[in-house]
Structure formats: C-alpha cells, structure tokens
C-alpha cells in the first residue's frame, strides 16, 4: 500500500489521515468475525506494538488497531456477564481458596 505524504511534507493534509483510516476500516469489513477476534486477541496477548504485529500477520497498523478496538469493545459489553467480583467476606474467602500456590 502506498503511503501518503507525511505531516511534515508540503502536500500533507488532514484528510490523508482520515482516508487511511477509512481504508483500514473498509478492509476490516472483509474479514470474518473469527479473523478479527483472532487478530485482536493475538495483539492483546502479544504485547508488541501495532506497527510490529501488522507485518507478522500481513496487515497494516490501522487494521490491527481496529481489530483490537472491536475486541475490547465486545469484551467490555460482556464484562457483567462473565466477570464477577466477590461482594462479601465469605465470597472473597471462597474465591481466594480457588487459587493454588
């Protein structure tokens, strides 16, 4: 993919950034939900930068960013369904007992 002019170049315009982002979003729409989920989880689990993960999977930085944002948004929506914190001392004690040394 050809990159547009940089911010410091005379031909730079804010629309160039918007157009790159729209291209990434459009490309992401061609992915299956499983592919977006896999890319998002891989990125979160790996801990590397978006820039270094993209070439490993043969996608651009903005595609990785969009996938991570989609996965995090979905996990955030489901948080109350799957994440529960103990509210009483008895629940806290029982929860602590589930961990092993």
SVG drawing of the C-alpha trace seen along z (x, -y; Angstrom):
<svg xmlns="http://www.w3.org/2000/svg" viewBox="-24 -23 32 48">
<polyline fill="none" stroke="black" stroke-width="0.4" points="0.0,0.0 1.4,-3.4 1.7,-5.8 0.5,-9.4 2.7,-12.4 4.0,-12.8 2.8,-15.5 6.0,-17.5 5.7,-17.3 4.2,-20.2 1.4,-18.1 0.2,-16.8 -3.5,-17.4 -5.6,-16.1 -7.9,-14.3 -5.0,-12.0 -5.1,-10.6 -8.9,-10.2 -8.6,-8.4 -6.0,-6.0 -8.3,-5.2 -11.3,-4.7 -9.2,-2.3 -8.3,-0.3 -12.0,-0.1 -13.1,0.9 -10.5,3.6 -11.5,4.9 -15.1,5.3 -13.9,8.0 -12.7,10.1 -14.8,12.7 -15.6,12.2 -13.3,15.1 -10.4,13.4 -11.0,10.1 -11.2,11.8 -8.0,13.8 -6.1,10.7 -7.4,8.7 -6.7,11.4 -3.2,12.1 -2.4,8.4 -3.6,8.1 -1.8,11.2 1.4,10.5 2.1,7.0 4.0,5.8 3.2,2.5 0.5,2.4 3.3,1.5 5.3,4.6 2.3,7.0 0.9,5.9 3.7,7.3 3.6,10.7 0.0,11.2 0.4,9.2 -1.9,6.4 -1.5,2.7 -1.2,1.0 -4.7,-0.6 -6.2,2.8 -4.6,4.1 -5.9,1.1 -9.4,1.6 -9.4,5.3 -8.1,4.6 -10.7,1.8 -13.5,4.1 -12.4,7.0 -12.0,4.7 -15.4,3.1 -17.1,6.6 -15.3,7.7 -16.4,4.6 -20.0,5.1 -19.9,8.7 -18.0,7.8 -21.0,8.0 -22.0,11.4 -18.6,13.1 -16.7,11.1 -18.0,11.1 -16.2,9.8 -16.9,11.1 -19.1,8.9 -19.0,10.5 -16.2,11.8 -17.4,15.4 -17.4,15.0 -13.9,13.4 -12.6,16.3 -14.1,18.9 -12.6,17.1 -9.1,17.0 -9.5,20.7 -9.7,21.4 -6.1,20.3 -3.2,22.6 0.4,21.8"/>
</svg>
